[in-house]
Amino acid sequence: LNLPVMLILNNGRTAILRRFGDDGRLLILPSEADGGEQWVSREELAENYSGQALFARPRHELEDLRSPLVPRVEAWFRDTLKLSKWLYSDAILASFLINLLGLMVPLFVMQTYDRVVPNQATSTLWVLSIGLLIGTGFELALRVVRAHLLDTAGKKTDVILSATLFERITGMSMKARPATIGGFAQSIHDFQGLREFLTAVTLTSLIDLPFAVLMLVVIGLLGGWLVVIPLLAFPITILF
C-alpha cells in the first residue's frame, strides 16, 4: 500500500492515512482536526470508515528530448526550405547581378571593335578597361557571397532533414516499416540522394538556369541570327 491515502469517512468527512505504527496503530490527519495528526487504533478507524479511499500516484510524463535548436516541420520538404527562404532569396539576387555583370565582357569586346579600334580612342579603351576590372571584382565578390549563402542554407536544410528523418524512423511503428531490411535501406538511400540534390553546386545550376534565357535575349538583340548557335549547342551539350 502506497501512503499517504485519503480515507472517506462517514458523514462526508475525510482523513489522510500517513503511516502504520509498530504497535498496530495508525497515524491519520483528520480534515476537521485542529491538533494535527492523531494516532488511532484500527477498531476506532473502522467505526468511522465508509469503505472508500482515494489513492495518489505520481504522474509520469514523457520528456521531449528533441533538440530545441532543430525546429519541427509539418510538410518536411517544403517547410524546411521555407526556413531558409531569405538565404535563397539573397542567393537569387546575387545570381541576377552575377549574370548581369557577365554581360560586360561581350559588351567590352563589341565597344572595343566598334569605337576604340576605328577611332584609335586610347582614352576610351582605358575607361572601358577600368570599368571591366571593377565589374569583374564585383562579380567575383558576389560569387563568393552566393556560395556562402547556398552553403549555409544547404547545411541548415541537411541538419533539419536528417533530424526529421531520424525522428520518423525511431518513432515508426513496426507495422508501418517495410517488410524487408533491404527495402528500408533503399528508402534511406533515396533520401540520401535528395540531400545530395540540395547541395550548393546543384542549387547554383538551378538558379543560373533561368538567367540563360536573359543571355540568349541579349545575344539575339546584338547578334541577330547568331543566337541560333547557343540554342543548338545547349541541347547537344545535354545529350552528349
CYANA upper distance limits for C-alpha pairs under 8 A (distance plus 0.5 A):
  2 ASN  CA     55 PHE  CA      8.32
  3 LEU  CA     17 LEU  CA      7.52
  3 LEU  CA     18 ARG  CA      6.62
  3 LEU  CA     19 ARG  CA      7.21
  4 PRO  CA     16 ILE  CA      6.99
  4 PRO  CA     17 LEU  CA      6.01
  4 PRO  CA     18 ARG  CA      5.42
  4 PRO  CA     19 ARG  CA      7.67
  4 PRO  CA     55 PHE  CA      8.11
  4 PRO  CA     56 ALA  CA      7.93
  5 VAL  CA     16 ILE  CA      6.18
  5 VAL  CA     17 LEU  CA      5.67
  5 VAL  CA     18 ARG  CA      7.53
  5 VAL  CA     53 ALA  CA      7.29
  5 VAL  CA     54 LEU  CA      6.55
  5 VAL  CA     55 PHE  CA      5.78
  5 VAL  CA     56 ALA  CA      7.35
  6 MET  CA     14 THR  CA      7.21
  6 MET  CA     15 ALA  CA      6.27
  6 MET  CA     16 ILE  CA      5.04
  6 MET  CA     17 LEU  CA      6.71
  6 MET  CA     53 ALA  CA      6.04
  6 MET  CA     54 LEU  CA      5.52
  6 MET  CA     55 PHE  CA      7.10
  7 LEU  CA     14 THR  CA      6.08
  7 LEU  CA     15 ALA  CA      5.74
  7 LEU  CA     16 ILE  CA      6.57
  7 LEU  CA     17 LEU  CA      7.37
  7 LEU  CA     49 TYR  CA      7.65
  7 LEU  CA     51 GLY  CA      8.43
  7 LEU  CA     52 GLN  CA      6.82
  7 LEU  CA     53 ALA  CA      4.95
  7 LEU  CA     54 LEU  CA      6.99
  8 ILE  CA     12 GLY  CA      7.25
  8 ILE  CA     13 ARG  CA      6.70
  8 ILE  CA     14 THR  CA      5.21
  8 ILE  CA     15 ALA  CA      7.27
  8 ILE  CA     49 TYR  CA      6.97
  8 ILE  CA     50 SER  CA      6.40
  8 ILE  CA     51 GLY  CA      7.60
  8 ILE  CA     52 GLN  CA      5.87
  8 ILE  CA     53 ALA  CA      6.06
  8 ILE  CA     54 LEU  CA      8.28
  9 LEU  CA     13 ARG  CA      5.43
  9 LEU  CA     14 THR  CA      5.73
  9 LEU  CA     15 ALA  CA      7.63
  9 LEU  CA     48 ASN  CA      5.96
  9 LEU  CA     49 TYR  CA      5.00
  9 LEU  CA     50 SER  CA      5.48
  9 LEU  CA     51 GLY  CA      8.28
  9 LEU  CA     52 GLN  CA      8.36
 10 ASN  CA     48 ASN  CA      6.00
 10 ASN  CA     49 TYR  CA      6.59
 10 ASN  CA     50 SER  CA      5.89
 13 ARG  CA     30 PRO  CA      8.50
 13 ARG  CA     31 SER  CA      7.29
 13 ARG  CA     32 GLU  CA      8.43
 14 THR  CA     30 PRO  CA      6.70
 14 THR  CA     31 SER  CA      6.08
 15 ALA  CA     28 ILE  CA      6.72
 15 ALA  CA     29 LEU  CA      5.81
 15 ALA  CA     30 PRO  CA      4.59
 15 ALA  CA     31 SER  CA      6.05
 16 ILE  CA     28 ILE  CA      5.80
 16 ILE  CA     29 LEU  CA      5.38
 16 ILE  CA     30 PRO  CA      6.84
 16 ILE  CA     31 SER  CA      8.31
 17 LEU  CA     26 LEU  CA      7.73
 17 LEU  CA     27 LEU  CA      6.62
 17 LEU  CA     28 ILE  CA      4.98
 17 LEU  CA     29 LEU  CA      7.09
 18 ARG  CA     26 LEU  CA      8.17
 18 ARG  CA     27 LEU  CA      5.95
 18 ARG  CA     28 ILE  CA      6.01
 18 ARG  CA     29 LEU  CA      7.80
 19 ARG  CA     26 LEU  CA      6.68
 19 ARG  CA     27 LEU  CA      5.90
 19 ARG  CA     28 ILE  CA      8.00
 20 PHE  CA     24 GLY  CA      7.18
 20 PHE  CA     25 ARG  CA      6.75
 20 PHE  CA     26 LEU  CA      5.31
 20 PHE  CA     27 LEU  CA      6.78
 21 GLY  CA     25 ARG  CA      5.61
 21 GLY  CA     26 LEU  CA      6.22
 21 GLY  CA     27 LEU  CA      7.57
 24 GLY  CA     41 SER  CA      7.59
 24 GLY  CA     42 ARG  CA      7.84
 25 ARG  CA     39 TRP  CA      6.79
 25 ARG  CA     40 VAL  CA      6.11
 25 ARG  CA     41 SER  CA      5.12
 25 ARG  CA     42 ARG  CA      6.72
 26 LEU  CA     39 TRP  CA      5.94
 26 LEU  CA     40 VAL  CA      5.85
 26 LEU  CA     41 SER  CA      6.59
 26 LEU  CA     42 ARG  CA      7.31
 27 LEU  CA     37 GLU  CA      7.10
 27 LEU  CA     38 GLN  CA      6.13
 27 LEU  CA     39 TRP  CA      5.08
 27 LEU  CA     40 VAL  CA      7.05
 28 ILE  CA     37 GLU  CA      6.08
 28 ILE  CA     38 GLN  CA      5.92
 28 ILE  CA     39 TRP  CA      6.89
 28 ILE  CA     40 VAL  CA      7.88
 29 LEU  CA     33 ALA  CA      7.63
 29 LEU  CA     36 GLY  CA      6.63
 29 LEU  CA     37 GLU  CA      5.00
 29 LEU  CA     38 GLN  CA      6.73
 30 PRO  CA     36 GLY  CA      8.10
 30 PRO  CA     37 GLU  CA      7.71
 30 PRO  CA     38 GLN  CA      8.33
 33 ALA  CA     37 GLU  CA      8.25
 40 VAL  CA     44 GLU  CA      6.89
 40 VAL  CA     45 LEU  CA      7.16
 41 SER  CA     45 LEU  CA      6.84
 42 ARG  CA     46 ALA  CA      6.51
 43 GLU  CA     47 GLU  CA      6.91
 44 GLU  CA     48 ASN  CA      7.62
 45 LEU  CA     49 TYR  CA      6.48
 66 ARG  CA     70 VAL  CA      8.27
 70 VAL  CA    159 VAL  CA      8.30
 70 VAL  CA    160 ILE  CA      6.57
 70 VAL  CA    163 ALA  CA      7.90
 71 PRO  CA    160 ILE  CA      7.81
 72 ARG  CA    164 THR  CA      8.22
 73 VAL  CA     79 ASP  CA      6.46
 73 VAL  CA     80 THR  CA      7.19
 73 VAL  CA    164 THR  CA      8.46
 74 GLU  CA     79 ASP  CA      7.40
 75 ALA  CA     79 ASP  CA      5.96
 75 ALA  CA     80 THR  CA      8.26
 76 TRP  CA     80 THR  CA      6.36
 76 TRP  CA    161 LEU  CA      7.70
 76 TRP  CA    164 THR  CA      7.89
 77 PHE  CA     81 LEU  CA      6.91
 77 PHE  CA    161 LEU  CA      8.18
 78 ARG  CA     82 LYS  CA      6.82
 79 ASP  CA     83 LEU  CA      6.99
 80 THR  CA     84 SER  CA      7.81
 80 THR  CA    157 THR  CA      6.72
 80 THR  CA    160 ILE  CA      7.48
 80 THR  CA    161 LEU  CA      7.80
 81 LEU  CA     85 LYS  CA      6.82
 81 LEU  CA    157 THR  CA      7.30
 84 SER  CA     88 TYR  CA      6.88
 84 SER  CA    153 ALA  CA      6.32
 84 SER  CA    156 LYS  CA      8.21
 84 SER  CA    157 THR  CA      8.10
 85 LYS  CA     89 SER  CA      6.47
 86 TRP  CA     90 ASP  CA      6.66
 87 LEU  CA     91 ALA  CA      6.70
 87 LEU  CA    149 LEU  CA      6.28
 87 LEU  CA    150 LEU  CA      7.62
 87 LEU  CA    153 ALA  CA      6.77
 88 TYR  CA     92 ILE  CA      6.66
 88 TYR  CA    149 LEU  CA      7.79
 88 TYR  CA    150 LEU  CA      7.42
 88 TYR  CA    153 ALA  CA      7.77
 89 SER  CA     93 LEU  CA      6.81
 90 ASP  CA     94 ALA  CA      6.63
 90 ASP  CA    146 ARG  CA      8.26
 90 ASP  CA    149 LEU  CA      8.09
 91 ALA  CA     95 SER  CA      6.62
 91 ALA  CA    145 VAL  CA      8.48
 91 ALA  CA    146 ARG  CA      5.63
 91 ALA  CA    149 LEU  CA      6.72
 91 ALA  CA    150 LEU  CA      7.27
 92 ILE  CA     96 PHE  CA      6.74
 92 ILE  CA    207 ILE  CA      6.92
 93 LEU  CA     97 LEU  CA      6.95
 94 ALA  CA     98 ILE  CA      6.59
 94 ALA  CA    142 LEU  CA      6.48
 94 ALA  CA    143 ARG  CA      8.02
 94 ALA  CA    145 VAL  CA      8.24
 94 ALA  CA    146 ARG  CA      6.61
 95 SER  CA     99 ASN  CA      6.61
 95 SER  CA    142 LEU  CA      8.39
 95 SER  CA    143 ARG  CA      8.35
 95 SER  CA    146 ARG  CA      7.77
 95 SER  CA    207 ILE  CA      7.51
 95 SER  CA    208 ASP  CA      7.08
 96 PHE  CA    100 LEU  CA      6.59
 96 PHE  CA    211 PHE  CA      7.66
 97 LEU  CA    101 LEU  CA      6.53
 97 LEU  CA    139 GLU  CA      8.20
 97 LEU  CA    142 LEU  CA      8.32
 98 ILE  CA    102 GLY  CA      6.56
 98 ILE  CA    139 GLU  CA      5.95
 98 ILE  CA    142 LEU  CA      7.10
 98 ILE  CA    143 ARG  CA      7.62
 99 ASN  CA    103 LEU  CA      7.40
 99 ASN  CA    208 ASP  CA      8.37
 99 ASN  CA    211 PHE  CA      7.26
100 LEU  CA    104 MET  CA      8.32
101 LEU  CA    135 GLY  CA      6.89
101 LEU  CA    136 THR  CA      7.92
101 LEU  CA    139 GLU  CA      6.86
102 GLY  CA    139 GLU  CA      8.18
103 LEU  CA    107 LEU  CA      6.79
103 LEU  CA    215 MET  CA      8.31
104 MET  CA    108 PHE  CA      6.31
104 MET  CA    132 LEU  CA      7.09
104 MET  CA    135 GLY  CA      8.03
105 VAL  CA    109 VAL  CA      6.73
105 VAL  CA    132 LEU  CA      7.83
106 PRO  CA    110 MET  CA      6.61
107 LEU  CA    111 GLN  CA      6.57
108 PHE  CA    112 THR  CA      6.55
108 PHE  CA    128 LEU  CA      7.27
108 PHE  CA    129 SER  CA      8.48
108 PHE  CA    132 LEU  CA      7.90
109 VAL  CA    113 TYR  CA      6.87
110 MET  CA    114 ASP  CA      6.53
111 GLN  CA    115 ARG  CA      6.03
111 GLN  CA    116 VAL  CA      7.39
112 THR  CA    116 VAL  CA      5.28
112 THR  CA    117 VAL  CA      6.65
112 THR  CA    125 LEU  CA      7.42
113 TYR  CA    117 VAL  CA      5.84
113 TYR  CA    118 PRO  CA      7.63
114 ASP  CA    118 PRO  CA      7.20
115 ARG  CA    119 ASN  CA      6.60
115 ARG  CA    120 GLN  CA      8.48
115 ARG  CA    121 ALA  CA      7.68
116 VAL  CA    120 GLN  CA      5.81
116 VAL  CA    121 ALA  CA      5.20
116 VAL  CA    122 THR  CA      7.21
116 VAL  CA    124 THR  CA      7.11
116 VAL  CA    125 LEU  CA      6.71
117 VAL  CA    121 ALA  CA      7.51
121 ALA  CA    125 LEU  CA      6.99
122 THR  CA    126 TRP  CA      6.87
123 SER  CA    127 VAL  CA      6.89
124 THR  CA    128 LEU  CA      6.65
125 LEU  CA    129 SER  CA      6.47
126 TRP  CA    130 ILE  CA      6.61
127 VAL  CA    131 GLY  CA      6.67
128 LEU  CA    132 LEU  CA      6.55
129 SER  CA    133 LEU  CA      6.70
130 ILE  CA    134 ILE  CA      6.73
131 GLY  CA    135 GLY  CA      6.58
132 LEU  CA    136 THR  CA      6.51
133 LEU  CA    137 GLY  CA      6.70
134 ILE  CA    138 PHE  CA      6.88
135 GLY  CA    139 GLU  CA      6.63
136 THR  CA    140 LEU  CA      6.73
137 GLY  CA    141 ALA  CA      6.75
138 PHE  CA    142 LEU  CA      6.60
139 GLU  CA    143 ARG  CA      6.70
140 LEU  CA    144 VAL  CA      6.89
141 ALA  CA    145 VAL  CA      6.79
142 LEU  CA    146 ARG  CA      6.48
143 ARG  CA    147 ALA  CA      6.59
144 VAL  CA    148 HIS  CA      6.74
145 VAL  CA    149 LEU  CA      6.69
146 ARG  CA    150 LEU  CA      6.63
147 ALA  CA    151 ASP  CA      6.45
147 ALA  CA    200 ALA  CA      7.41
148 HIS  CA    152 THR  CA      6.56
149 LEU  CA    153 ALA  CA      6.63
150 LEU  CA    154 GLY  CA      6.36
150 LEU  CA    199 THR  CA      8.40
150 LEU  CA    200 ALA  CA      5.84
150 LEU  CA    203 LEU  CA      7.94
150 LEU  CA    204 THR  CA      8.32
151 ASP  CA    155 LYS  CA      6.64
151 ASP  CA    199 THR  CA      7.92
151 ASP  CA    200 ALA  CA      6.11
152 THR  CA    156 LYS  CA      6.69
153 ALA  CA    157 THR  CA      6.55
154 GLY  CA    158 ASP  CA      6.49
154 GLY  CA    198 LEU  CA      6.71
154 GLY  CA    199 THR  CA      6.39
154 GLY  CA    200 ALA  CA      7.10
155 LYS  CA    159 VAL  CA      6.69
156 LYS  CA    160 ILE  CA      6.85
157 THR  CA    161 LEU  CA      6.51
158 ASP  CA    162 SER  CA      6.45
158 ASP  CA    195 ARG  CA      6.99
159 VAL  CA    163 ALA  CA      6.60
160 ILE  CA    164 THR  CA      6.56
161 LEU  CA    165 LEU  CA      6.53
162 SER  CA    166 PHE  CA      6.62
163 ALA  CA    167 GLU  CA      6.59
164 THR  CA    168 ARG  CA      6.66
165 LEU  CA    169 ILE  CA      6.63
166 PHE  CA    170 THR  CA      6.59
167 GLU  CA    171 GLY  CA      6.48
168 ARG  CA    172 MET  CA      6.31
172 MET  CA    176 ALA  CA      6.99
172 MET  CA    177 ARG  CA      7.38
173 SER  CA    177 ARG  CA      7.24
177 ARG  CA    184 PHE  CA      7.80
178 PRO  CA    183 GLY  CA      6.57
178 PRO  CA    184 PHE  CA      6.11
179 ALA  CA    183 GLY  CA      7.80
179 ALA  CA    184 PHE  CA      8.48
180 THR  CA    184 PHE  CA      7.02
181 ILE  CA    185 ALA  CA      6.61
182 GLY  CA    186 GLN  CA      6.58
183 GLY  CA    187 SER  CA      6.79
184 PHE  CA    188 ILE  CA      7.05
185 ALA  CA    189 HIS  CA      6.64
186 GLN  CA    190 ASP  CA      6.65
187 SER  CA    191 PHE  CA      6.94
188 ILE  CA    192 GLN  CA      6.89
189 HIS  CA    193 GLY  CA      7.04
190 ASP  CA    194 LEU  CA      7.10
191 PHE  CA    195 ARG  CA      6.93
192 GLN  CA    196 GLU  CA      6.86
193 GLY  CA    197 PHE  CA      6.76
194 LEU  CA    198 LEU  CA      7.13
195 ARG  CA    199 THR  CA      7.52
197 PHE  CA    202 THR  CA      6.61
197 PHE  CA    203 LEU  CA      8.27
198 LEU  CA    202 THR  CA      6.97
198 LEU  CA    203 LEU  CA      6.82
199 THR  CA    203 LEU  CA      6.79
200 ALA  CA    204 THR  CA      6.45
201 VAL  CA    205 SER  CA      6.89
202 THR  CA    206 LEU  CA      6.81
203 LEU  CA    207 ILE  CA      6.56
204 THR  CA    208 ASP  CA      6.59
205 SER  CA    209 LEU  CA      6.56
206 LEU  CA    210 PRO  CA      8.19
207 ILE  CA    211 PHE  CA      8.27
208 ASP  CA    212 ALA  CA      7.25
209 LEU  CA    213 VAL  CA      8.22
210 PRO  CA    214 LEU  CA      7.99
211 PHE  CA    215 MET  CA      7.08
212 ALA  CA    216 LEU  CA      6.82
213 VAL  CA    217 VAL  CA      6.74
214 LEU  CA    218 VAL  CA      6.81
215 MET  CA    219 ILE  CA      6.66
216 LEU  CA    220 GLY  CA      6.52
216 LEU  CA    227 VAL  CA      6.78
216 LEU  CA    230 PRO  CA      8.14
216 LEU  CA    231 LEU  CA      8.42
217 VAL  CA    221 LEU  CA      6.70
218 VAL  CA    222 LEU  CA      6.66
219 ILE  CA    223 GLY  CA      5.90
219 ILE  CA    224 GLY  CA      7.52
219 ILE  CA    226 LEU  CA      7.68
219 ILE  CA    227 VAL  CA      6.13
220 GLY  CA    224 GLY  CA      5.12
220 GLY  CA    225 TRP  CA      7.17
220 GLY  CA    226 LEU  CA      7.36
220 GLY  CA    227 VAL  CA      5.60
223 GLY  CA    227 VAL  CA      7.26
226 LEU  CA    230 PRO  CA      8.44
227 VAL  CA    231 LEU  CA      6.90
228 VAL  CA    232 LEU  CA      6.63
229 ILE  CA    233 ALA  CA      6.56
230 PRO  CA    234 PHE  CA      6.41
231 LEU  CA    235 PRO  CA      7.89
232 LEU  CA    236 ILE  CA      7.02
233 ALA  CA    237 THR  CA      6.50
234 PHE  CA    238 ILE  CA      6.97
235 PRO  CA    239 LEU  CA      6.63
236 ILE  CA    240 PHE  CA      6.47
